[in-house]
Amino acid sequence: MIKILADPHIPCIEVSGHAGFAESGKDIVCAGVSSIVFSYLKSVRILVGNEPICIEDSKKGYLKIIVDEKSSHRLKKIKLLYKSMLIGLKEIEKKYPDYVRIYNGGNNGS
């Protein structure tokens, strides 16, 4: 299962695990989550000009994106992109609840 730790108030995200929907390279759930999260990362870099901190271990299926932005104007743009990402991830979670779980804030499901 893919576990996503997201806080609606802080534009940082932590994604861990493998969906297990299909074999590696054919897993549409994993591909969907990865596409949405990496689109957020690229959008923050290209559209806002912010360079988030990324901690990644692709073998373990782990990615953490930490955004630090002081400009309120740029932070507003980042939060809009973040909300858009969460909308997409929640749609995947709705369609594939056995494979994706989103946890808010400090609640990591443990």
N, C-alpha and C positions, 0 to 999 in steps of 0.2 A: 504494500500500500504506500502511496505517496502521501506524506504528511506535510502540510503547509502551515507554517506559523506566521500569521500576519496580524498587524495591529492597524485598525482603520485610521488611527490618528498619527502614526509614525510611518513614513514611506519606506520601510525596510521589510524584507521578507526572507524567510528561511524555508527551503524546500529539501525534504529528505526522503529517501527510499525509492523503490521501484514499484510501478503499478502492478506488474504481474498479470496484466490483461492478456498479453500475447508474448511470444518469444521476442528476444532482443532484436531490434531492427524492424519489427512488425507491430509494435505496441502503439496503437493509436492514442491511447490515454496518455502515455508518457510523452509522445510526440506533441500532443495538444498542450499539455502543461508546459513542456519545455519551450514551445513556440511562443506562448503568451508571456512567460517570464523573461525570456531572452529579448522579446520585442520591447518589454518595459525597460530593460537594461539599456538597449541600444537607443531607445527614444530619449531616455534621460541624458545619455551622452550626446546624441546628435541634436535634438531639438532644444534642450535646455543648456547644454554645455557644462554639465556636472559630470565628474568622474567618480562614480560610486566605488566603494571598496567591495571587492568580490572575493569570497572564500569558496573554493570549488574542489570537489573530489568526484569526478564523473563516474568512477568505478563504483563508488558507494551511493551514487545518485544524490549527491549533496551539493547545494548551492545556497550561499547566504549573500544577500545584497544589502549593504549598509549605505544609506545616503546621508551625507552631512552637507547641509546648505544653509548659509547665513542670510542670504538675500530673500526677503519675504516675497518678492515678485517671482523669483525663480522657484522658490519652495511651493508657491501656489500652483505653478505649472507641473511640478513634480507630483504633487498630491492629486491633481487631475489625472495624470497618467497612471498613477498608482490605483486610483479608484477604478479606472478603466480595466486595468489588469485584474483586479479583484472580481469585477463583474464577469469577465471571461472564465476565471478559475472557478467561480461559484457555479457557473453553468455546467462546467465539466463535472464538478462534484455532484450536482443534481442528477446528471445523466448516468454517472458511474460511481455511486456512493460506496460500493465495495472496494474501490480502487483509489479514491482520492478523499482526503479529509482535511478541512481547513479549520484551524484553531485560532482563536483571537487572543491577542496580547500575550500574557504570561501563561495561558492555559495550553500546555503542549500535549495534552491528552494522556499524561501519565498519572 
